[in-house]
């Protein structure tokens, strides 16, 4: 019973109760961003957005966490999928904004950097940090839009990437 409570730094406050661990929730987020419960797609967007609002990542595991409960879910790739982008300005003054399939808008900046990983076959997989250690996979059409905006930088022009919010984001490893 002692492990149910977390001591408070201010001893005048009562201890906070830790969320009850529900174990595995039989929920999964597919590669395309579809949320599933017991292998059936969750069709109500409002419910998916509610679940996404309490999604947390701890190491390589994902949890839905409320003040009362905490349960593990499976994420096939990234919890969010970027489905649209827009840019304002040009060059170093350019700002790039991404929209996820859940309607969240994220600006490409130092707090929300771009990263590129590669599949075993060498295919690039671009991601942006959406929030709280949660990544968004940038879908192929949006990645092609980014490539159209890309510039060559560096002394020899060998770094391909793009500017957003005064910062250059290199497409490391992409030829």
Protein Blocks (a to p, Z undefined) as FASTA:
>chain_A
ZZmpccdfblmbccddddddebjnhiacdfkopaceehiacfblklmmmmmmmgccehjb
ccdddfkbccddddfkbmbdcfbdcdedehjlbccddddfkopacdddfklccdddddfk
opacddddfbghiacdddfklmmmmmmmpccedjkopagcddeehiacddehiZZ
